[in-house]
């Protein structure tokens, strides 16, 4: 990533967009489909869009592996949505329905849901299995709240490496 531009993948059409660092990314629109690059809510990823989202984005990508029938997934969803609203465009938030995309869940060895994974340039930088006690505290622990946004991203991307089972 250049200091002058960031590559941001559109959550609607998967086009890679160059966003100047001087431009407010929250206002940026896709050059192909003209939709907002950040909507303040998690985007749904499919097997077709997932790899491009985690590999081509110059920003970290936080993925929630979930299922419609999962009670803890539904309990955690409002917190995940709140974080997307607060932290986009510094982090891309994605949701992967493990019932619709079992291949993605298998590829990343997701055995319990909800599971959160933070990707940086295509590699897993952090992982947390939320389990039965899903809630704001569990998600917030993955992204330290007492730091400024950019600092929090760096800490998560470089320091949180263990897999926690709750």
Secondary structure, DSSP 8 states (H G I E B T S, - for coil): --SSEEEEE-TTT--EEEEETTS-GGG-B-TTT--BS--SS-EE--HHHHHHHHHH-SSEEEEEEE-TT-HHHHHHHHHHHHHHHHHTTTEEEEEEETTT-HHHHHHTT--SSSEEEEEETTEEEEEEE-GGG-SHHHHHHHS-SSS-HHHHHHHHHHH---EEE-
